[in-house]
Amino acid sequence: MSGGDQPGTDPAPAQDMRAAEYALGTLDAQERAALEREASRDSSMTNRIREWERRLAPLTGAVPPVTPPPRVREALLRALPVATGEARGELHNLRRQVRRWQVAAAGAGLLAAGLALFVAVGLSRSPVGGRFLAVVQGGGALPALIVRVDTQTGLAQVRPIGVDAPAGRSLELWYVGAGGPKPLGLVGAAPSQVKLPPGAASDGVIAVSVEPPGGSPSGQPTGPVVYTGKLIAE
């Protein structure tokens, strides 16, 4: 969401989501560089990033170490600077990036398992403000969507990451709770804000189905559900 906040909306949720994506390692190089420049000028953004890194730190322990192929290892070693004072700082930054790459490279399945672990150890407690996060995935190398929900305002911020709509079809976003699936709107290529259905609660699931162009004609999913993610407390 580095393109700016929508007029008339509170920028804090968007900034918090960008910090979460930075900690998850799902921003591209240009977005990461822009956020790092912003954090160097704004201590509140630095604090947001550190808080998300603290929340997500257990994921790095869930990712087993992987030995790179010899050609990759040799290229990395050639690229490393000599350990002078300045180079030590660069090496430290590189190590931090590698830790984030380990998280992203683990795949959506392991990411979902790690998030389920957070719930199991107590992160599912009711948060102040009713804010929740869903990492919506379907087995790809990256999450399909990151959805940040605020049940008090009734709004959700949707950030596409790795969505892929079949040719000639639309992807539709759903909140699935006790009352069944409720449509939230179509999933596009750009970040968006959607309104939650009345009564949306923290025990819901965010899902994405394949629908005819323009969305489901019946108000219920008609095609296969390709991505899902459970809400967890921030």
N, C-alpha and C positions, 0 to 999 in steps of 0.2 A: 504494500500500500504506500509505496514511496512516492506515488504520483500526487499526493495531497489529499486532504480530508474533504468530504463533501460539505458544501455550505450549510450552515445551520445545525451541524452535528457536533457533539462533544469530541474533540480530537483525542482525548485520553484513551478510549478503547482501541482506536486504530493504532496509536503508538504502542500500547501494551501488546497488541497482536504482532506488530513488527518485531518487538523485542522477543516474543515467544518464538517466532519464526527464525530469528537470528540464532537463538539458543538451540533450536532443533536442527539448524543447518540446512534449512530449505530455501533460503534466499540465494539468488544468483550472485555472481561476483560483483556486479555493478551495484546491486541493492545493498550487499553487505558493506561495500566501501562507503556508500552514501550514509548508511546508518552509523558506521564507525566515525565518520566525520561529524555527524550530528551529535553522537555521544561525547565526542571530545569537546563540544561546546556547551552541552547541556547535561549537567550532573544527574538530572531526574531520569534521562534516558539511560545513562550508565547504570543507575540503580535498578531500573526495570530489567535490563539485560542480566545483571548479576542475580536478581531475584529469580528469573526464569532459569538461569543456569543452575542455581541451587535446587529448584524444584525438579529439574530434569536430570540432575547429576546421577541418580540411581540407574538411569538407562545405560550409561557408559559401562557400569559394572555388569549389565546383562548382555553386553556385546562381547563375544569372545575375540581375542586377538587374532589377527589374520596376517600371515607372512606374505608380503607381496611377491609376485614373480621376480626372478633375478633381474630382468631387464628394467622393471619398475624401480626396484631397490637401487640398482646402480645409477639410474637417472636421478633419483632423489639424493643419493649421496653426492653426486657431482654437483647438484644444485645447492647443497648446503654451504653456507659461508664458513670461512675460517673463524674459529672461536675467539675473535677479538671482542672488546667490550661492546661495540655496536652490534656485532654479529650475534652475540649471545642473546640480545633482545629479539633479533629476527628469528633466531632458533626457537626461543620461547614462544613467539607468536605462531610459528609453524607447528610446534607441538600442540598448542591449543587448537589449531585448525584441524589437525589430525584426529584429535579426540572427537570433534564435531563430525568429521567425515565418518568415523566409526559408527556414530549413532545413525546418520542418514543411510549409510551403506548397509545397515543391518536389515533394511527392507521393512515394508509396512507391517508384515506379520509380527516381527519381533518388536517393532515400535508399539503395536497394539497390545502385545503381551506385557511390555514394560508399563504401559499406562494402566493396564488392568492390575498390575502389581501395586501401583500407587493407590488404587481404590482399596485393595485388600489390606494395605497397611495403614489406612486411615485418611487418605486424602479425599474421601468421598463425604466427609462431614459437611454439614450445611455451611456455606461461606457467608460472610457478611456481604450484603449487596446482591446475592443471588447470581453470581457470575460463574459460568461454566465454560469448558473447552471441550470440543470434540475433534479428534484427529480421524477424519473419515478416509477409510482405505479399502482397497479391494484386491490386495495381493501384488501391487506393483512395487517398483523400487523406491518410490516416494509416496507419501500420502496423496490422495486425490484432492482433498480439501482440508482446510483448517477452519472450523466454525466456532466463533466465540459468541456465547449466548448470555444475555442479561435478562433474567426472568422478571426483574423489577420494572424495567423499561419496556419489556416485551419485544426487544429487538435482537437480531443476530447479525454479526459481521461475518461474511463469507469470503474466504480467500482461496481461489483455485490454485492448486500446485501441480497436480499431475492428472487432471481430468482429460478424458478422451472420448468424445461423442462419436458413435458410429455414423457413417455417411448418411445424410438424409433423415437423421433422427435428432431428437432433443434430449437433454438430460434434465430431469426434474428433481428438485430437492424436497424432502419430506421430513416432518417431525412425526415420529411414531411414539405415541404414548398409550395410556390406558384406553383412550377413545378410538384407537386405530390411527392410520396414517392421515396426516393433514398436510396439504400442499403449501410449500413456502415460496415457490417460484422456480424459474428455469435457472440452470447453472450456465453462466457465460464464461468468457475468457478473462474478464476483468473482475476485481474485487467488487462486492456489492453489499448492501444492507437490506435485510428482509424482516418482515414483521412476523412474530411468533403467533400461533393460534391461541385463543383464550384458554387459560388453564394449563399452559405448558409448564412442566415441572422438571425437576432435576433427574428423574429416573427415566427420561425419554431417550430415544435413539435418533440420530440423524441418518437419513438414508437417501440414496440417489438411484432413480430408476431410469430406464431407457423408454422414451415415449415418442409418439408421433410428433412431427414438427409443430411447435407451439405449445406442447404439453398434453397431459392426459385430458381426454374429452369428458371423462366421467367424474373427475375429482378424486379418483383412487388410482393407485399404480396399475397400469395395464401391461407393462413390459417387465423384463427381468430387473431385479435390484442388483446393481453392480458395485456400489460402494456403501459401507455402513460405518458408523462410529458412535460409541456411547459417550454421553456427557459425563465429564468428571469435574469435580470442584476445583476452582483455581486456588 
